């Protein structure tokens, strides 16, 4: 490659990187307000019969609003993500809006609630104050809040910090939730059996970019407390980062939990999910490779998997002036794609299933929170977050009067009633063990998973000694159903000692594998795996028994069974698992399945031949064509490092040449020919006027794609299911932002920086200053990425040498990102990004090239 081309690649690589990262960092509002808000409304999709209205543009000085509540007078209260509280009085008939600041020293709220003559504020970080639950009051009845009291101090902050507050169905207590970076507040009681562990059958790999490293179970949580923040009761665990919770009219609680988008393309990736938050429930989030599949019986499945999204506010339509179908719907907001979904729930066993409908969607509608205002029956929602332009909108019913008729009650059937009866046992004291076990015992083999879970949770809260004998006898009783035997064995390995775990494992190994339904096979394998994971030491005879019983079953017909059999046989040190697993790895139809076997085999220490070792490391060289999220490539490399560490000196020497090779990266799209591009001008947003989205209607999408391709951005970023593994997924960017926001993020990248990509400035004791993004903390050493074009090249800083550290106010991206592009080039690029996002969201319009 000649020097001009190398220079071009370097410059445009930086430009493309910077554009990509800038698109995910929304900019602060300009002093001119929101001239394109009405354009946003006009281009939005609204479900038939509904009307969308713009209510209010949040002034720059008022910040970016992310949380919303309704006070007893029907006024709304909002919180700036990084600032104070505001009260909003809306007169829909007069189309007037009055906004006033609430002058108390709290805010930065991800959750707000008016109840018990108080305003409750869940502050995610402080202005010099702790994170936690605050109560704000008007003590002199002048209609102005004047006192602030910290009720519950919490350890955790930021976007994975303390989140929502809602009123209990009986109106007597509060429910709170927090993300996985926030410790559960000290609790007096727990409906969740307090026996949670990481439960990893094979060694876990942490996220190689440092996200959630050393954050352990229970992850995100839901608690209940009294109005004074006392008597905290732990309700549910195992979430990643659920921002909001909501009760339906029957008192069933729901949430919308986040994914880890950096894991896209990897076998442990779990999409965003709507969850039914039942008493004592566990949803299986664990950090890094440790996330539990939804079929593990010690957790509960989602009501619905949504897919890539950024979950924010949730609300039921209770009290809205909507047709009955929508009054009973669960509304969930996706910040990334600018969508509010109506989830139409229907009973399915003791839980629910759902059908999804788009209520509102539109470019620039980064929805943060929503409420139903009972005064006018409308739904109000906010857009904003991360210092972006913020506004309030109103959704009301404008269609014909809804037809009268019966509507299915979403929470009332016999199985729901049985589950709730069992959940009452989750509050029983331990001295009621005999009664609890007697009442829950008959349901341990119930056909419904939620019933079994509720029964087992009730029993697991009781001292193991009070039910140990009955449990182990039941697990081995061939006269009982297989489901009941498995559930008793599951309780025994979770609560018992090593002797009980060994007895439960042996009971499972006596069950005829071929006689089981697939779901029972998976559950049986999980019980055995938990027995290995929770035992301090497993006797060789037990490992031998596991191998003898399960090796004939591998490979199985079901891909999930193959995944668990491979995991378990490697952990049991099977000498015959490697060869069939290698064949599965090479022939599996998806990259996720292939990578799972690669991960398992990386931990295998027996059963290798030179030919199998060669095949294993040769397969690694094929991964250059695979694509995934931000951590994808490093996870693959780290799995390989584990396998290399398990080689002896002779194997390392023999494989030296093969191990020195790297995957040859295959581009998912053709590489555009490179040519030197001259400086055009130092662009400002004003130079791009007019900025109406109509200016994008006839754009050259092929050229827009070229502007994205010339810097080979696909090598670093995922777009519409294709692309690289280092940067964030840019698919939703074109719908997340209106045109002006997109341009501002590219032209002025320093206005706002997402805390996910924010750099830190380190002042060292030798006078040096290091600026970069923290990728990991290993013991007393920070691993710092100082060059985003070389993210694997870390600067190591030992904590004793740090004099001071602070968040950087400067993006790791340079300015002048578009200086070599013409105005047409820039607008073509914006149009291309919009077309990709529209296509991903299923919105009609210009299709990106190749569609």
C-alpha positions, 0 to 999 in steps of 0.5 A, a space after each residue: 500500500 502506498 503512503 498516500 493510501 496509508 495516510 488516507 486509511 489512517 485519517 478516514 479510519 479516525 473519522 469513521 471511528 469518531 463518527 461512529 462513537 459520536 452517533 451514540 453520544 447525544 448532544 446538549 440542547 441549543 439555546 434556540 430550543 427544538 425547532 424540529 420537534 414538530 417535524 418529529 411528531 409529523 413523521 412519527 408512527 402512531 397506532 390507529 385511533 391515537 393522537 400524538 401531540 407535542 406538549 413542551 420543549 425542555 429548555 437547555 437550562 432545564 437539562 434533559 428529563 428522564 423520569 416522570 410522575 403525577 402529583 395528586 392535583 394532576 400536575 406532573 413532576 420531571 427530573 433532569 438526569 443530571 440536575 434538579 426537579 421540575 413541576 409541570 402543569 398542563 392544560 390540554 384544552 387551553 394548550 398551555 404549559 407552566 413549568 416551575 423548578 422544585 427548589 430542593 437539594 435532590 434530583 438526578 432521579 431515575 424514579 419519582 412517585 407522589 404518595 403518602 403526602 410526599 414526593 419520593 425521589 430515587 436519585 442515581 447519584 448525588 450533587 454531594 449526596 448519596 444515591 438512594 431513596 429520598 422523601 421530599 415534603 411540603 411542611 407548611 402547606 404552601 404548595 412548595 416542597 421544602 424538605 428533603 430526607 434520605 430514607 434508604 442509602 444505596 451503593 451504586 450510581 449512574 445508568 445502572 444505579 437506583 431506578 424506579 419507585 412505584 406504589 404497591 397494589 394495596 396502596 400501603 407500601 413502596 416497591 423499588 428497583 435497582 440495576 446490577 451496579 447497585 447493591 441490594 439495600 440492607 433488607 430485613 426479610 427476603 422472599 428470595 431464598 438467600 442462597 444465590 451464587 454464581 453457579 458456573 459449571 465452567 470458569 467464567 470469562 469476564 467482559 474483556 472491555 471491563 464492563 461489570 467485572 467482579 459484579 456478582 449475583 444477585 445483579 439487579 433487584 426489586 424490593 418492597 419497603 414501608 413508606 418510611 423506607 423501613 422493613 425492606 423485603 427482597 422480592 426478586 433478583 437476577 436482572 441486568 438493568 431494569 429501569 422501571 417496574 409497573 403493576 397491572 390491575 390485578 397486582 402482578 408486577 412487570 419490568 423490561 430488562 436490558 441486554 448486554 449489547 456488547 455480547 451480540 453474536 456470542 452464545 451467552 447473549 440475552 436480548 432485552 426481555 419483558 419479565 413477570 416479576 413474581 415473588 422470590 423470582 430469579 432471572 439469571 443475570 450473571 456477568 461475562 460468559 456467566 449468564 444463564 440460559 432461559 431454560 435453567 430451572 433455577 430461574 424463570 423465563 421472560 414473558 417475551 424477548 424483545 431483541 436489541 433495545 435500550 429499555 427505559 420507562 414502563 407503565 400500564 394503561 390503567 386509568 387512561 381514556 383508551 379502549 379497554 384493550 389498551 387500558 390493560 396493556 403494558 407499555 414499554 419504552 425503547 430509548 435506542 429505536 425511539 419506540 413505545 410498545 403496547 404489550 397485550 398480555 394474556 394468561 399462559 399457565 401461571 404467568 403470561 404471554 404477550 403480543 407486541 404492538 407499536 404504539 408510537 415510534 419516530 426519529 429522535 424519540 428517545 423515550 425515557 419515561 411515561 405516565 398515565 395522567 388520570 385527570 385527562 386520561 392521556 399518556 405523557 412521555 418524555 424524550 431525552 437522556 444523556 444531555 440530549 434535547 428533551 421534550 414532553 409529548 401526549 398520547 390520547 385516544 382520538 378514534 371512535 368510542 370503543 365497543 363495549 364487551 367483555 375483556 379477558 382479565 389478564 391475571 385471573 385463572 386457577 393457576 395464577 391463584 395457586 401461584 399466589 397462594 404459594 407465594 404467600 408462603 414466601 413470607 413465613 418465618 423459619 419456625 413454620 418450616 413443617 407447615 410450609 413444606 407440607 403446603 408446598 410439597 404437593 406442587 413440587 412436580 406441578 406441570 407449570 414451571 412458575 408453580 414449581 418455582 414458587 413451591 421450591 422457593 417456599 421450601 428453600 427458605 426453610 432450614 435444609 435440615 427440616 426437609 433434607 431427608 424427604 427431599 433426597 428420598 423423593 429425588 431417588 423415588 422412581 415412583 414419583 414423576 421425573 419432574 418432581 424428582 428433578 425439582 427435589 434434587 434441584 432444591 437439594 443441590 442449592 441448599 445442601 452440603 456436599 454429601 447432599 449434592 452427591 446424593 442428588 447427582 447420583 439420583 439424577 444419573 439413575 434416570 433413563 436419559 432416553 425416556 425424558 422429554 427435552 425440557 426434563 433432560 435440560 433440567 436434569 443436566 442443570 441439577 448435575 452441573 449445579 452439584 459440580 459448581 457448588 461442591 467444594 470438591 467432587 470425588 473422582 468416582 462421581 465424575 466418573 459416574 457422570 461421564 459413564 452416564 452421559 457420554 453415550 447421550 452426546 451428541 444429542 438431537 437437541 442443540 441445547 442439550 448438546 450445549 449442556 452435555 458438552 459443558 458438563 462433560 468437560 467439567 467432569 473431565 470426560 476423556 471422550 467429549 473432545 472429538 464429538 464436540 470438535 465435530 459439532 463446533 466445525 459443523 454447527 449452523 450458527 456462530 453462536 453454537 460454534 463459539 459455545 463449543 470453542 469455549 467449552 473445549 478451551 477448558 478441556 484438559 483431557 482427551 486431546 490428540 495432536 490432530 484434534 489440537 490442530 483442528 481446534 486452533 485452525 478453527 480459530 483462524 476462521 473467526 475473522 468472518 464472524 461479527 458481533 458486539 463490542 466485546 466479541 473479538 476479545 472474548 474469542 481471543 480470551 477463550 483461545 488464551 485459556 486453551 493455550 494456557 492448558 497446553 503443556 510445553 511440548 504442545 506449545 512448541 509443536 503448535 508454535 507456528 499455528 499459534 502465531 497466526 491470526 484470523 484473516 478478517 473477511 469484510 462483510 461488504 465490499 471495500 470501496 476503492 480509496 482515493 485521497 480526499 481534500 479538505 472541504 471546510 470546517 463544518 458547523 451545524 448552521 452550515 448544513 441548513 436547511 435541516 428538515 428531514 425532507 432534505 433526506 428524501 432523495 439522497 444518494 444512499 449508495 454514496 452514503 454507504 460509501 461515506 461509511 465504508 471508505 474508512 472501513 467502519 464495518 471492521 469496527 462497528 455493527 450495522 444492520 447485523 453486519 460489522 465489527 466487534 469493537 465499537 457500538 452497534 450503530 443500527 438504531 442511530 438513524 432513528 434515535 436522533 433527528 437530523 440535527 442531532 445526528 449532525 451535531 454528534 458528528 460535528 461537535 463530539 465533545 458536547 456530551 459523552 455517554 458514561 459508557 464511553 467516557 474517558 478518565 483523566 489520571 494524574 500520576 505521582 510522576 507528573 504524567 497525565 493519562 487520558 483513556 477509557 477504563 477497560 478493566 481493573 485487575 487487582 491494583 492495576 487499571 487497564 486503560 484504552 488510550 487509543 480507540 483505533 488500537 483498543 487491545 493496546 492497554 496502558 497499565 496504571 497501578 492505583 498507588 501511583 494515582 494522585 487524582 482522577 476525574 471524568 474527561 470533558 473531552 471526547 476520545 474522538 477528534 473534532 473536524 470529523 466531516 471536514 473532507 466531506 461535501 455537504 451532499 456527502 454528509 447528508 447522504 451519510 445521514 440518509 443512509 444511517 436513517 435508512 438502515 435504522 428504518 429497515 431494522 425497525 420495520 418502517 417503510 421508506 427508502 431501503 438501504 443499498 442491497 435490501 
